[in-house]
Amino acid sequence: MSVLGQSPAGELELPSSAYEGAGSRPAQSYWNESWERLRDNRIGVAAGVLILILAAIALAAPLFTQFLTHYEPYRLDLLSTFQSPGRPHLLGTDELGRDTLTRLIYGGRVTLGVAFLTVALSLSLGTTVGLLAGYYGRWISCSARTRSPWRQSSPPSVGAASRGWCGARCCRSSSATS
């Protein structure tokens, strides 16, 4: 006769899993599993590599234009306007004789700057609103949820669900005005 709780660990039976394959793969962290899923997606990896290459070219624009195109992005050459793509100008020239490839590479720098600024601004603003809504609770949370841009651009059924989650009277009065 064994006393409850004093049996050896080898005698304990673990419950079987509800679905197949539960024991076939070891547990992983969120980031490891996400990395595996990304590696399995060939199109996603190819797009990511392409974006990294284009960002590297944009960041190294002075080097590329010095060694590849040999033109400055703002230099005018009114004698060679609207040239077709060819040997001296790989993508041709515009109406003021500026090299199109050089201007395209330098334009990538502006695009990267705008993209990073937009992400930083939305991240800081969203974090601030989220922290305030989480700290102060009900009233600010309801207001933030009903005024958020995703709600305004989503189908009416999603907006109705967000009003249902709130459960406070402030959502009913504020959603009527938005």
FIKOLZA-1660 file (N, C-alpha, C; in steps of 0.1 Angstrom, whole numbers, plus 5000, padded with zeros to 4 digits):
% residues 178
   i   px   py   pz ch aa at
   1 5008 4988 5000  A  M  N
   1 5000 5000 5000  A  M CA
   1 5009 5012 5000  A  M  C
   2 5006 5021 4991  A  S  N
   2 5014 5033 4990  A  S CA
   2 5006 5045 4995  A  S  C
   3 5014 5054 5001  A  V  N
   3 5007 5066 5007  A  V CA
   3 5007 5077 4995  A  V  C
   4 4996 5084 4996  A  L  N
   4 4994 5094 4985  A  L CA
   4 5005 5104 4985  A  L  C
   5 5011 5107 4974  A  G  N
   5 5022 5116 4972  A  G CA
   5 5036 5111 4974  A  G  C
   6 5037 5097 4978  A  Q  N
   6 5050 5092 4981  A  Q CA
   6 5054 5081 4970  A  Q  C
   7 5047 5081 4959  A  S  N
   7 5051 5071 4949  A  S CA
   7 5062 5076 4940  A  S  C
   8 5070 5068 4935  A  P  N
   8 5081 5073 4926  A  P CA
   8 5076 5079 4914  A  P  C
   9 5084 5088 4908  A  A  N
   9 5079 5096 4896  A  A CA
   9 5077 5087 4884  A  A  C
  10 5084 5076 4883  A  G  N
  10 5083 5067 4872  A  G CA
  10 5069 5060 4871  A  G  C
  11 5062 5059 4882  A  E  N
  11 5049 5053 4882  A  E CA
  11 5038 5062 4878  A  E  C
  12 5040 5075 4877  A  L  N
  12 5030 5084 4874  A  L CA
  12 5027 5084 4859  A  L  C
  13 5015 5084 4855  A  E  N
  13 5011 5084 4841  A  E CA
  13 5007 5098 4837  A  E  C
  14 5013 5103 4827  A  L  N
  14 5008 5116 4822  A  L CA
  14 4996 5114 4812  A  L  C
  15 4987 5124 4812  A  P  N
  15 4976 5123 4803  A  P CA
  15 4980 5124 4789  A  P  C
  16 4974 5116 4780  A  S  N
  16 4977 5117 4766  A  S CA
  16 4972 5130 4760  A  S  C
  17 4979 5134 4749  A  S  N
  17 4975 5147 4743  A  S CA
  17 4962 5145 4735  A  S  C
  18 4956 5157 4734  A  A  N
  18 4943 5157 4727  A  A CA
  18 4944 5156 4712  A  A  C
  19 4956 5159 4706  A  Y  N
  19 4958 5159 4692  A  Y CA
  19 4971 5153 4689  A  Y  C
  20 4973 5148 4677  A  E  N
  20 4985 5142 4673  A  E CA
  20 4996 5152 4671  A  E  C
  21 5008 5148 4674  A  G  N
  21 5020 5157 4672  A  G CA
  21 5023 5166 4683  A  G  C
  22 5016 5165 4694  A  A  N
  22 5019 5174 4705  A  A CA
  22 5032 5172 4711  A  A  C
  23 5036 5159 4712  A  G  N
  23 5049 5156 4718  A  G CA
  23 5060 5155 4707  A  G  C
  24 5057 5156 4695  A  S  N
  24 5067 5155 4685  A  S CA
  24 5077 5167 4683  A  S  C
  25 5072 5178 4688  A  R  N
  25 5080 5190 4686  A  R CA
  25 5082 5197 4700  A  R  C
  26 5095 5200 4704  A  P  N
  26 5097 5206 4717  A  P CA
  26 5091 5220 4717  A  P  C
  27 5089 5225 4729  A  A  N
  27 5083 5238 4731  A  A CA
  27 5093 5248 4727  A  A  C
  28 5089 5259 4721  A  Q  N
  28 5098 5270 4716  A  Q CA
  28 5092 5283 4721  A  Q  C
  29 5101 5293 4721  A  S  N
  29 5097 5306 4724  A  S CA
  29 5089 5312 4713  A  S  C
  30 5083 5323 4716  A  Y  N
  30 5075 5330 4705  A  Y CA
  30 5084 5334 4694  A  Y  C
  31 5096 5340 4697  A  W  N
  31 5105 5345 4686  A  W CA
  31 5110 5334 4678  A  W  C
  32 5114 5322 4684  A  N  N
  32 5119 5311 4677  A  N CA
  32 5109 5306 4667  A  N  C
  33 5096 5304 4672  A  E  N
  33 5086 5299 4663  A  E CA
  33 5083 5309 4652  A  E  C
  34 5083 5322 4655  A  S  N
  34 5081 5332 4644  A  S CA
  34 5092 5332 4634  A  S  C
  35 5104 5330 4639  A  W  N
  35 5116 5329 4629  A  W CA
  35 5114 5317 4620  A  W  C
  36 5110 5306 4626  A  E  N
  36 5108 5294 4617  A  E CA
  36 5097 5296 4607  A  E  C
  37 5086 5302 4611  A  R  N
  37 5075 5304 4602  A  R CA
  37 5080 5314 4591  A  R  C
  38 5088 5324 4594  A  L  N
  38 5093 5333 4584  A  L CA
  38 5102 5326 4574  A  L  C
  39 5111 5318 4579  A  R  N
  39 5120 5311 4571  A  R CA
  39 5113 5301 4561  A  R  C
  40 5102 5296 4565  A  D  N
  40 5094 5287 4556  A  D CA
  40 5087 5295 4545  A  D  C
  41 5085 5308 4547  A  N  N
  41 5078 5316 4537  A  N CA
  41 5088 5322 4528  A  N  C
  42 5089 5316 4516  A  R  N
  42 5100 5320 4506  A  R CA
  42 5097 5334 4501  A  R  C
  43 5085 5337 4498  A  I  N
  43 5082 5350 4493  A  I CA
  43 5085 5361 4503  A  I  C
  44 5082 5358 4516  A  G  N
  44 5084 5368 4526  A  G CA
  44 5099 5370 4528  A  G  C
  45 5107 5360 4527  A  V  N
  45 5122 5361 4529  A  V CA
  45 5127 5368 4517  A  V  C
  46 5123 5365 4505  A  A  N
  46 5128 5372 4493  A  A CA
  46 5124 5387 4493  A  A  C
  47 5112 5390 4498  A  A  N
  47 5109 5404 4499  A  A CA
  47 5117 5412 4509  A  A  C
  48 5119 5405 4521  A  G  N
  48 5127 5411 4531  A  G CA
  48 5142 5414 4526  A  G  C
  49 5147 5404 4519  A  V  N
  49 5161 5406 4514  A  V CA
  49 5161 5417 4504  A  V  C
  50 5151 5418 4495  A  L  N
  50 5151 5429 4485  A  L CA
  50 5150 5443 4492  A  L  C
  51 5142 5443 4503  A  I  N
  51 5140 5456 4510  A  I CA
  51 5153 5460 4517  A  I  C
  52 5160 5450 4523  A  L  N
  52 5173 5453 4529  A  L CA
  52 5184 5457 4518  A  L  C
  53 5184 5451 4507  A  I  N
  53 5193 5455 4496  A  I CA
  53 5190 5470 4492  A  I  C
  54 5177 5473 4489  A  L  N
  54 5174 5486 4485  A  L CA
  54 5177 5497 4496  A  L  C
  55 5175 5493 4509  A  A  N
  55 5178 5502 4519  A  A CA
  55 5193 5504 4520  A  A  C
  56 5201 5494 4518  A  A  N
  56 5216 5495 4518  A  A CA
  56 5220 5504 4507  A  A  C
  57 5214 5503 4495  A  I  N
  57 5218 5511 4484  A  I CA
  57 5214 5526 4486  A  I  C
  58 5203 5528 4492  A  A  N
  58 5198 5542 4495  A  A CA
  58 5208 5548 4506  A  A  C
  59 5212 5540 4516  A  L  N
  59 5220 5546 4526  A  L CA
  59 5234 5549 4521  A  L  C
  60 5239 5541 4511  A  A  N
  60 5252 5542 4505  A  A CA
  60 5251 5550 4492  A  A  C
  61 5242 5559 4491  A  A  N
  61 5239 5566 4478  A  A CA
  61 5252 5574 4473  A  A  C
  62 5259 5581 4481  A  P  N
  62 5271 5588 4476  A  P CA
  62 5281 5578 4470  A  P  C
  63 5283 5566 4476  A  L  N
  63 5292 5557 4470  A  L CA
  63 5287 5551 4457  A  L  C
  64 5275 5548 4456  A  F  N
  64 5269 5542 4444  A  F CA
  64 5270 5553 4433  A  F  C
  65 5267 5565 4436  A  T  N
  65 5267 5575 4425  A  T CA
  65 5281 5579 4421  A  T  C
  66 5290 5578 4430  A  Q  N
  66 5304 5581 4427  A  Q CA
  66 5310 5570 4418  A  Q  C
  67 5308 5557 4421  A  F  N
  67 5314 5546 4414  A  F CA
  67 5305 5540 4402  A  F  C
  68 5292 5542 4403  A  L  N
  68 5283 5536 4393  A  L CA
  68 5279 5546 4382  A  L  C
  69 5273 5557 4387  A  T  N
  69 5267 5566 4377  A  T CA
  69 5276 5578 4373  A  T  C
  70 5285 5583 4383  A  H  N
  70 5294 5594 4381  A  H CA
  70 5287 5607 4379  A  H  C
  71 5275 5608 4384  A  Y  N
  71 5267 5621 4383  A  Y CA
  71 5263 5625 4397  A  Y  C
  72 5261 5638 4398  A  E  N
  72 5255 5644 4411  A  E CA
  72 5240 5645 4409  A  E  C
  73 5232 5643 4419  A  P  N
  73 5218 5643 4418  A  P CA
  73 5212 5656 4413  A  P  C
  74 5219 5667 4416  A  Y  N
  74 5213 5681 4413  A  Y CA
  74 5220 5688 4402  A  Y  C
  75 5229 5681 4395  A  R  N
  75 5237 5688 4385  A  R CA
  75 5228 5688 4372  A  R  C
  76 5227 5700 4366  A  L  N
  76 5219 5702 4354  A  L CA
  76 5228 5701 4342  A  L  C
  77 5222 5695 4331  A  D  N
  77 5229 5694 4319  A  D CA
  77 5219 5696 4308  A  D  C
  78 5216 5708 4304  A  L  N
  78 5206 5712 4295  A  L CA
  78 5208 5707 4281  A  L  C
  79 5220 5703 4278  A  L  N
  79 5223 5698 4264  A  L CA
  79 5219 5683 4263  A  L  C
  80 5217 5676 4274  A  S  N
  80 5213 5662 4273  A  S CA
  80 5200 5659 4280  A  S  C
  81 5189 5667 4276  A  T  N
  81 5176 5665 4282  A  T CA
  81 5169 5653 4275  A  T  C
  82 5161 5646 4283  A  F  N
  82 5153 5635 4278  A  F CA
  82 5160 5625 4270  A  F  C
  83 5172 5621 4275  A  Q  N
  83 5180 5611 4268  A  Q CA
  83 5174 5597 4272  A  Q  C
  84 5174 5588 4263  A  S  N
  84 5169 5575 4266  A  S CA
  84 5179 5567 4274  A  S  C
  85 5175 5556 4280  A  P  N
  85 5184 5548 4288  A  P CA
  85 5195 5543 4279  A  P  C
  86 5207 5544 4284  A  G  N
  86 5218 5539 4276  A  G CA
  86 5231 5539 4284  A  G  C
  87 5242 5540 4276  A  R  N
  87 5255 5538 4283  A  R CA
  87 5258 5550 4293  A  R  C
  88 5258 5562 4289  A  P  N
  88 5262 5572 4299  A  P CA
  88 5252 5574 4310  A  P  C
  89 5239 5573 4307  A  H  N
  89 5228 5574 4317  A  H CA
  89 5220 5561 4317  A  H  C
  90 5222 5553 4327  A  L  N
  90 5216 5539 4327  A  L CA
  90 5201 5539 4326  A  L  C
  91 5195 5549 4333  A  L  N
  91 5180 5551 4332  A  L CA
  91 5176 5563 4324  A  L  C
  92 5185 5570 4317  A  G  N
  92 5181 5581 4310  A  G CA
  92 5182 5594 4318  A  G  C
  93 5177 5605 4312  A  T  N
  93 5177 5618 4319  A  T CA
  93 5163 5624 4319  A  T  C
  94 5162 5634 4328  A  D  N
  94 5148 5640 4329  A  D CA
  94 5149 5653 4320  A  D  C
  95 5139 5662 4323  A  E  N
  95 5137 5674 4315  A  E CA
  95 5148 5684 4317  A  E  C
  96 5156 5683 4328  A  L  N
  96 5167 5692 4330  A  L CA
  96 5180 5686 4328  A  L  C
  97 5181 5674 4323  A  G  N
  97 5193 5667 4320  A  G CA
  97 5199 5660 4332  A  G  C
  98 5192 5658 4343  A  R  N
  98 5197 5652 4355  A  R CA
  98 5196 5637 4353  A  R  C
  99 5206 5629 4358  A  D  N
  99 5206 5615 4357  A  D CA
  99 5195 5609 4365  A  D  C
 100 5186 5601 4359  A  T  N
 100 5175 5595 4366  A  T CA
 100 5179 5585 4377  A  T  C
 101 5188 5576 4374  A  L  N
 101 5193 5566 4383  A  L CA
 101 5198 5573 4396  A  L  C
 102 5206 5583 4394  A  T  N
 102 5212 5590 4406  A  T CA
 102 5201 5596 4414  A  T  C
 103 5192 5602 4408  A  R  N
 103 5181 5609 4415  A  R CA
 103 5172 5598 4422  A  R  C
 104 5170 5587 4416  A  L  N
 104 5163 5576 4422  A  L CA
 104 5169 5570 4434  A  L  C
 105 5182 5569 4433  A  I  N
 105 5190 5563 4445  A  I CA
 105 5189 5574 4457  A  I  C
 106 5191 5586 4454  A  Y  N
 106 5190 5596 4464  A  Y CA
 106 5176 5598 4469  A  Y  C
 107 5166 5596 4461  A  G  N
 107 5152 5596 4465  A  G CA
 107 5149 5585 4475  A  G  C
 108 5156 5574 4475  A  G  N
 108 5154 5563 4484  A  G CA
 108 5158 5568 4498  A  G  C
 109 5168 5577 4499  A  R  N
 109 5172 5582 4513  A  R CA
 109 5160 5590 4519  A  R  C
 110 5154 5598 4511  A  V  N
 110 5142 5606 4516  A  V CA
 110 5131 5596 4520  A  V  C
 111 5129 5586 4512  A  T  N
 111 5118 5577 4515  A  T CA
 111 5121 5569 4528  A  T  C
 112 5133 5565 4530  A  L  N
 112 5137 5558 4543  A  L CA
 112 5135 5568 4555  A  L  C
 113 5139 5580 4553  A  G  N
 113 5137 5590 4564  A  G CA
 113 5123 5592 4568  A  G  C
 114 5114 5593 4558  A  V  N
 114 5100 5595 4560  A  V CA
 114 5094 5583 4567  A  V  C
 115 5098 5571 4562  A  A  N
 115 5092 5559 4568  A  A CA
 115 5096 5557 4582  A  A  C
 116 5109 5559 4586  A  F  N
 116 5113 5558 4599  A  F CA
 116 5107 5569 4608  A  F  C
 117 5105 5581 4603  A  L  N
 117 5099 5591 4611  A  L CA
 117 5084 5587 4614  A  L  C
 118 5077 5582 4604  A  T  N
 118 5063 5578 4605  A  T CA
 118 5062 5567 4615  A  T  C
 119 5070 5557 4615  A  V  N
 119 5070 5546 4624  A  V CA
 119 5073 5551 4638  A  V  C
 120 5083 5559 4640  A  A  N
 120 5086 5564 4653  A  A CA
 120 5075 5573 4659  A  A  C
 121 5069 5581 4651  A  L  N
 121 5058 5589 4656  A  L CA
 121 5046 5581 4660  A  L  C
 122 5042 5571 4651  A  S  N
 122 5030 5563 4655  A  S CA
 122 5033 5554 4667  A  S  C
 123 5046 5549 4668  A  L  N
 123 5049 5541 4679  A  L CA
 123 5049 5549 4692  A  L  C
 124 5054 5561 4692  A  S  N
 124 5054 5569 4704  A  S CA
 124 5040 5573 4708  A  S  C
 125 5032 5578 4698  A  L  N
 125 5019 5582 4701  A  L CA
 125 5010 5570 4706  A  L  C
 126 5011 5559 4699  A  G  N
 126 5003 5547 4703  A  G CA
 126 5007 5542 4716  A  G  C
 127 5020 5542 4720  A  T  N
 127 5024 5538 4733  A  T CA
 127 5019 5547 4744  A  T  C
 128 5020 5560 4741  A  T  N
 128 5015 5570 4751  A  T CA
 128 5000 5568 4753  A  T  C
 129 4992 5567 4743  A  V  N
 129 4978 5565 4744  A  V CA
 129 4975 5552 4751  A  V  C
 130 4982 5541 4748  A  G  N
 130 4980 5528 4754  A  G CA
 130 4983 5528 4769  A  G  C
 131 4994 5535 4772  A  L  N
 131 4998 5536 4786  A  L CA
 131 4987 5544 4794  A  L  C
 132 4983 5555 4789  A  L  N
 132 4973 5563 4796  A  L CA
 132 4960 5555 4797  A  L  C
 133 4956 5548 4787  A  A  N
 133 4943 5540 4787  A  A CA
 133 4945 5529 4797  A  A  C
 134 4956 5522 4798  A  G  N
 134 4958 5512 4807  A  G CA
 134 4959 5516 4821  A  G  C
 135 4965 5528 4824  A  Y  N
 135 4967 5533 4837  A  Y CA
 135 4954 5539 4843  A  Y  C
 136 4947 5547 4835  A  Y  N
 136 4935 5554 4840  A  Y CA
 136 4923 5546 4838  A  Y  C
 137 4923 5536 4829  A  G  N
 137 4912 5527 4829  A  G CA
 137 4900 5531 4820  A  G  C
 138 4889 5529 4826  A  R  N
 138 4876 5528 4818  A  R CA
 138 4873 5540 4809  A  R  C
 139 4873 5552 4814  A  W  N
 139 4869 5563 4806  A  W CA
 139 4879 5566 4794  A  W  C
 140 4892 5566 4797  A  I  N
 140 4902 5569 4787  A  I CA
 140 4903 5557 4777  A  I  C
 141 4902 5545 4783  A  S  N
 141 4902 5533 4774  A  S CA
 141 4891 5533 4765  A  S  C
 142 4879 5536 4769  A  C  N
 142 4867 5537 4760  A  C CA
 142 4869 5547 4750  A  C  C
 143 4874 5559 4754  A  S  N
 143 4876 5570 4744  A  S CA
 143 4886 5566 4734  A  S  C
 144 4897 5560 4738  A  A  N
 144 4908 5557 4729  A  A CA
 144 4903 5546 4720  A  A  C
 145 4895 5537 4724  A  R  N
 145 4891 5526 4716  A  R CA
 145 4881 5531 4705  A  R  C
 146 4872 5539 4709  A  T  N
 146 4862 5544 4700  A  T CA
 146 4867 5554 4690  A  T  C
 147 4877 5561 4693  A  R  N
 147 4883 5571 4684  A  R CA
 147 4895 5566 4676  A  R  C
 148 4899 5554 4678  A  S  N
 148 4910 5549 4671  A  S CA
 148 4908 5548 4656  A  S  C
 149 4918 5550 4648  A  P  N
 149 4916 5550 4633  A  P CA
 149 4912 5536 4628  A  P  C
 150 4917 5525 4634  A  W  N
 150 4913 5512 4629  A  W CA
 150 4898 5510 4630  A  W  C
 151 4892 5516 4640  A  R  N
 151 4877 5515 4641  A  R CA
 151 4870 5522 4630  A  R  C
 152 4875 5534 4627  A  Q  N
 152 4869 5542 4617  A  Q CA
 152 4870 5536 4603  A  Q  C
 153 4881 5528 4601  A  S  N
 153 4883 5522 4588  A  S CA
 153 4878 5507 4587  A  S  C
 154 4872 5502 4598  A  S  N
 154 4868 5488 4598  A  S CA
 154 4853 5487 4595  A  S  C
 155 4849 5475 4592  A  P  N
 155 4834 5473 4589  A  P CA
 155 4826 5476 4602  A  P  C
 156 4813 5479 4600  A  P  N
 156 4805 5482 4612  A  P CA
 156 4804 5471 4622  A  P  C
 157 4805 5458 4618  A  S  N
 157 4804 5448 4628  A  S CA
 157 4816 5448 4637  A  S  C
 158 4828 5452 4633  A  V  N
 158 4839 5453 4642  A  V CA
 158 4837 5465 4652  A  V  C
 159 4831 5476 4647  A  G  N
 159 4828 5487 4655  A  G CA
 159 4818 5484 4666  A  G  C
 160 4808 5476 4662  A  A  N
 160 4798 5471 4672  A  A CA
 160 4805 5462 4682  A  A  C
 161 4814 5454 4678  A  A  N
 161 4821 5445 4688  A  A CA
 161 4829 5454 4698  A  A  C
 162 4836 5464 4693  A  S  N
 162 4844 5473 4702  A  S CA
 162 4835 5480 4712  A  S  C
 163 4823 5484 4708  A  R  N
 163 4814 5490 4717  A  R CA
 163 4809 5480 4727  A  R  C
 164 4807 5468 4723  A  G  N
 164 4803 5457 4732  A  G CA
 164 4813 5454 4743  A  G  C
 165 4826 5454 4739  A  W  N
 165 4837 5451 4748  A  W CA
 165 4838 5462 4759  A  W  C
 166 4834 5474 4756  A  C  N
 166 4837 5485 4766  A  C CA
 166 4827 5484 4778  A  C  C
 167 4814 5482 4775  A  G  N
 167 4805 5480 4785  A  G CA
 167 4801 5492 4793  A  G  C
 168 4807 5504 4790  A  A  N
 168 4804 5516 4798  A  A CA
 168 4795 5525 4790  A  A  C
 169 4789 5534 4797  A  R  N
 169 4780 5543 4790  A  R CA
 169 4787 5553 4782  A  R  C
 170 4800 5556 4785  A  C  N
 170 4808 5566 4777  A  C CA
 170 4809 5561 4763  A  C  C
 171 4810 5548 4760  A  C  N
 171 4811 5544 4746  A  C CA
 171 4799 5547 4738  A  C  C
 172 4787 5545 4745  A  R  N
 172 4775 5547 4737  A  R CA
 172 4773 5562 4733  A  R  C
 173 4777 5571 4743  A  S  N
 173 4776 5585 4740  A  S CA
 173 4786 5590 4730  A  S  C
 174 4799 5585 4731  A  S  N
 174 4809 5590 4723  A  S CA
 174 4809 5584 4709  A  S  C
 175 4803 5572 4708  A  S  N
 175 4802 5565 4694  A  S CA
 175 4792 5572 4686  A  S  C
 176 4782 5578 4692  A  A  N
 176 4772 5585 4685  A  A CA
 176 4777 5598 4678  A  A  C
 177 4787 5604 4684  A  T  N
 177 4793 5616 4678  A  T CA
 177 4804 5613 4668  A  T  C
 178 4809 5601 4668  A  S  N
 178 4821 5598 4659  A  S CA
 178 4816 5593 4645  A  S  C
% end
